[in-house]
Every structure is written in C-alpha cells, then in structure tokens.
Amino acid sequence: MTTQGVVVLAEDDADLGRFMMLALQKRAGVTVRLVADGRLALAALADGPVDVLVTDIQMPGMTGLELVQQVKETHPDLAIVMMTAHATVEYAVAALRHQVDEFLVKPVAAAELVSKVRQLAERSVLRRATAARATSGPDGDHAATDYERSLLAELNSASREHQSLTAQMDRAAQVQRDLLPRQLPVVAGYEFAGVCVPSFAIGGDFYDWHPTPGGVEFTIADVMGKGIAAAIMTATVRAVMRGLVPGGSPAEAIATAASALLGDLERTGTFVTVLHGRLDADTGTIAYADAGHGLSLHVHADGSHVRLTSNDLPIGIMDGSGWAAQSLTLSPGDSLIAFSDGLFDLLGGELGVLDDVATMVHTSATCQEVVDRITRLANRDVLPDDLTLIVIRRDAVASSTSASGAPVVAMSSEQRA
C-alpha cells in the first residue's frame, strides 16, 4: 500500500480528528494535515499540493459548505469528502450543490472513510503525475523516460484495479449489512437493540433474531478471523442457523448447526463462537446455550450484574455435541447484553471491562442508547476486531398483553438497528 497522497482533514473535534488521521495514515498510506477549522484548512491548501480535502459541515467560524465554496474557486479539481452528523436531505443537497465527491454520515466507519479517501487520493496522485509528464519537454530535467512511462502505466493499471476491488468490497459490505436484521422485535414489555461494526469493510460477526410463539429467538456469533474469509463463513453460519427447524431447545439448535457446519469448518481450519437463546416473554425466562462465546452479562435493575459463564467449546472444535442447556430470568428492569470480543478489546481487554459494560447498560435509558454509546466509541478508533452486540431489556413496569392474555409479539416495520 503506497498511496502517498496528501490529505487536509478539517475536524474541530480534536480526539475524533486524531483518530481519523491515524486511520488514514495507517490504512490509506496518505500524509494527513489535521486542522481545526476552515480558515486553517485554507492555509494548509495554500501550503503545497493537496490531493483530498476531508471536512465536517459544522465547524466554528466557517462552515464546511463555506469552506468548499472558497476551495472550488482556487482548487476546482480538488477531491472533497464532506462529513456530517446531521443526515438530512437539506445537508445532502447542499453538499451536492457544492460539488463534493463523497458525502458521509457520522459516525463514519473507519473502513468506509479509508476506502473513499484512498480511492480519491490515488486518482489525484495519478492525475498530477500525468500532468507533470505531459508538460515536461523532451530535453527538460523532468522528461519522461521509458522507465517512467512504464511506471506510470503500471500505476494507472493498479489504480483501475484498486477502484474495481474497492467497488466490489463496497458492494460486499452492503450485502452483509442487508443480511443483518432490518427490524426490531416488538414484544410487549420488552425492548431490543443491536449493532454490528466490522473492523474492515466486511467482517466475521453477525447477530440475528426472529419472533417465535410467545417470544423471540436470537443469535450472536463470531467467526474466527476478520475480513473476506471470515465474512464468507459468517454467511454460511447465518444460513445454517436460519435454516434450523423451530421447536428444539437452543442447545439442540447449536448441536444441529455444529453437525451441519463441521465439514466446512474443518476444511477451512476455522471455528465460530455462538450464543443462541430464546426469550419467553410471559415469564421473562431466557433459555440459552453458549458455544465458547462467554461475553454476555445479565444486568439487574439495581445495577449489579452476573456474567453468563460456560465451559462449552466453540463450534468447529468438537464433534457437534456437548452444549449445555442453561437459563436465566429477566425480572422487571433487568437487561441482557451479549457482545463479541471486539468490544472487549476496544475497552481495554481486561476483566474490568465487564464492569464498565454493565455500568453502561445500567446508566442508559434505553437499549438503543447502549448501542449508540458503544457505536460512538467504535467509530472514534481503528477497531482491532469486529464489534457486535445485542441488548434485551424487560420493562420495569408491567406491560400490556393481547386480548387472549399472551404478550404481543411481532417485528417492527421501522429500521432501528
């Protein structure tokens, strides 16, 4: 990876700016000039050749839109990436009218930012190199040699290949996002939330849930590794779990899935950790089985918590049997949070992290607030591993039921997670 472009990054949040700068320098191979406002961005652009401008819309003194308007007058060909935390149609239209190349909504995944900036930087570097060769005379100090022309052709070919691969990765990432649940379960007396943030464009984690008579069945899984190989196995595991015949216990479901996956996992030399459970909405009981996952907490209404421990191994390490049937009961105000080791690593990788996660759950008003807080943390750094979590909470007060006395169970029509 040798992009070697120059990026001016205008971001008034100092911590977020440093994290984005680190991601771009490490993963996109660019030099980053970090500035805190539009005025400093203009000064940085005047200081030497720049390939990409990355700017927030809302900044003190001069907005990103005002900055872009001035930049277009002096650098009409400069590639521009605009970011905003306010994803409204008006902002998007304004950005397009100012002729920006990319419009990203915060929190921006590091992989998405790196991919877009790298592609734009490579295009700019190639364009500048081509222009320099074209304006050099045959006898000048910068005349193109056969070697230089060959090198330029290779760079051009590599750039086109990278753009093609980037487009394919973007499409794969979109497909993987589309395979995640697009609706939250609607169960009277309970709330749900979940998120999956890959370390790269695509990842090896997933979560899933679907309604059952009187409750909800859910899964969170983490395939060993990350990137393309893990993503392929993740789709396989998800398909197998989705195809299980309903009615059996979670432990039986894992055993059946393990048997179906054993050959694939052995041939690819990988394994997968799984927490699979079923909520009985009437009693609050969650029957579950844990195949080497081990990162789940039962957080009580008073803030105390219990880790769901298991000595059972991941799928792919044993022959498809031996997962214990376990259960817990969510009392009013209790929550269950299950997460992948990406969150564990993000928060420091020590056992004390579990206390921090439990505190975050207890001090959040809703399950979605838990997800939002963790997502903001994830997007402020370069994730060492994929991060996935689900949260289930039982209301602190009695809930309504259907006319028959059974809890209302459905899937919401609104995209929430």
Secondary structure as GFF3:
##gff-version 3
##sequence-region A 1 417
A	DSSP	beta_strand	6	10	.	.	.	ID=ss1
A	DSSP	alpha_helix	14	23	.	.	.	ID=ss2
A	DSSP	pi_helix	24	28	.	.	.	ID=ss3
A	DSSP	beta_strand	31	35	.	.	.	ID=ss4
A	DSSP	alpha_helix	38	45	.	.	.	ID=ss5
A	DSSP	beta_strand	52	56	.	.	.	ID=ss6
A	DSSP	alpha_helix	64	74	.	.	.	ID=ss7
A	DSSP	beta_strand	79	84	.	.	.	ID=ss8
A	DSSP	alpha_helix	89	97	.	.	.	ID=ss9
A	DSSP	beta_strand	102	105	.	.	.	ID=ss10
A	DSSP	alpha_helix	110	135	.	.	.	ID=ss11
A	DSSP	alpha_helix	146	179	.	.	.	ID=ss12
A	DSSP	beta_strand	185	187	.	.	.	ID=ss13
A	DSSP	beta_strand	190	197	.	.	.	ID=ss14
A	DSSP	beta_strand	205	212	.	.	.	ID=ss15
A	DSSP	beta_strand	215	223	.	.	.	ID=ss16
A	DSSP	alpha_helix	228	242	.	.	.	ID=ss17
A	DSSP	alpha_helix	250	268	.	.	.	ID=ss18
A	DSSP	beta_strand	272	280	.	.	.	ID=ss19
A	DSSP	beta_strand	285	291	.	.	.	ID=ss20
A	DSSP	beta_strand	296	299	.	.	.	ID=ss21
A	DSSP	beta_strand	305	307	.	.	.	ID=ss22
A	DSSP	beta_strand	326	329	.	.	.	ID=ss23
A	DSSP	beta_strand	335	339	.	.	.	ID=ss24
A	DSSP	alpha_helix	341	346	.	.	.	ID=ss25
A	DSSP	alpha_helix	352	362	.	.	.	ID=ss26
A	DSSP	alpha_helix	367	378	.	.	.	ID=ss27
A	DSSP	beta_strand	387	394	.	.	.	ID=ss28
A	DSSP	beta_strand	409	411	.	.	.	ID=ss29
###
